[in-house]
Amino acid sequence: MIKQHPLKGSNRLKLGVFSTNADGGLAITDVPERWTASWADNLTAAQIADRAGLEFLLPIARWRGFGGRNRVREWSFETFTWAAALAASTERIGLFMTVHVPLVHPLYAAKSLATVDHVSGGRAGLNIVCGWNPKEFGMFGAPLVEKGYDQAAEWLDIVERAYGLAQPFDFDGEYYTLKDVVSRPASLQSPRPVTMNAAFGGPGRDFAAAHCDYLFTTFTEMADAGDPVADIRKRTAGTGRDVGVYTVCHVVCRESRQEAEDYYTRYAVTLADHEAVDDHMAGKKAFSQSHDAAAYDRYRQRFAGGAGSFPLIGTPESIAAQMIEISEKGYAGIALSFVNYTDELPYFCDQVLPILARAGYRT
Ligand SMILES: Cc1cc2nc3c(=O)[nH]c(=O)nc-3n(C[C@H](O)[C@H](O)[C@H](O)COP(=O)(O)O)c2cc1C
């Protein structure tokens, strides 16, 4: 019997871990304890999160790095095979695969996703990205696709039909012309594994609103954090679709606020890998709309600290309070990153999760 996917469980605020599969996680730093993303550490971090009852593990999709001293992110594990290995070594947690639509054929993806869904007993998840990095696409000899989300709509339609239709089918689209298509087994989850779209701009939100279960997005200031949620509700109004919104935060959780802030300054300012931060920010600014324009100028520390995501820096109490605020802005869940996941997750889980439970946001 297939279990309910963890993202459909009863916790009001779902939590997961983002980007353990890549060197540095989300950080771009030179501190000696920086995340090297070894397989042993990936496995340990996943099992800590699984035992603590977090809902999901979410990998980043990265094919090349951002240079600098450590060639940060150049080392990253491919996400289908990563999820398959973790599916066999965890019990309850949801396992996302982050897939570049223009680089991966939908039938290859359909089979890989179904494989992980079977290995994990229905815990697979698909995180769709259309990509932004021309250097990365150049490695594949592929141009950045202009109307990525039109292609993504065809791509996802093919995955669903491959699972849903008992008979082979032909597909005649703008991006794919396919003959006599079959793909068995179908995923255990029906009509397909839970699906999110990682995006920021209007077309990405429209795609999520029309085709996905969740939008995965960023916000810059807590005061405006509710805007993407309100926007998605507008885009789904009258359609009968309920699309949950997830966001991403980098975390430094310590006994005292001073300790947390000192460490944030140390890893994301003093010992930031500045050359790689410059490369990452310049590329994102030029080719991705994943943040609003002001974010690049105002928040260099956030790019070194967690790829421009929102920082949760402080004591367990203050971090729990901010997470509750994010939940109250309408977010269904948060994907978290740490400088060193295996060192920092145990303290975070022991200290922050009980506060969220007492406040009624998790059990
Ligand atoms: C929260 C979030 C996570 C993302 N994760 C990835 C990723 O793992 N790999 C990648 O190439 N792009 C990633 N992207 C970038 C998207 O693929 C996309 O290129 C970018 O957001 C710009 O397009 P948009 O305006 O549609 O969002 C992410 C974007 C967001 C907002």
The ligand as an ORCA input file, in Angstrom:
! r2SCAN-3c Opt
* xyz 0 1
  C      13.503     28.760     -5.222
  C      14.160     28.554     -6.551
  C      14.959     27.426     -6.751
  C      15.600     27.219     -7.975
  N      16.398     26.122     -8.169
  C      17.081     25.972     -9.339
  C      17.954     24.877     -9.566
  O      18.092     23.988     -8.719
  N      18.647     24.823    -10.743
  C      18.503     25.780    -11.726
  O      19.150     25.702    -12.743
  N      17.654     26.804    -11.545
  C      16.963     26.930    -10.389
  N      16.111     28.002    -10.234
  C      15.999     28.993    -11.328
  C      14.832     28.702    -12.259
  O      15.093     27.557    -13.021
  C      14.615     29.882    -13.215
  O      15.613     29.869    -14.200
  C      14.698     31.235    -12.584
  O      13.901     31.240    -11.442
  C      14.273     32.344    -13.606
  O      13.085     32.074    -14.220
  P      11.652     32.440    -13.597
  O      11.459     33.903    -13.740
  O      10.709     31.638    -14.344
  O      11.707     32.062    -12.169
  C      15.437     28.174     -9.016
  C      14.602     29.283     -8.815
  C      13.953     29.464     -7.613
  C      13.075     30.660     -7.449
*
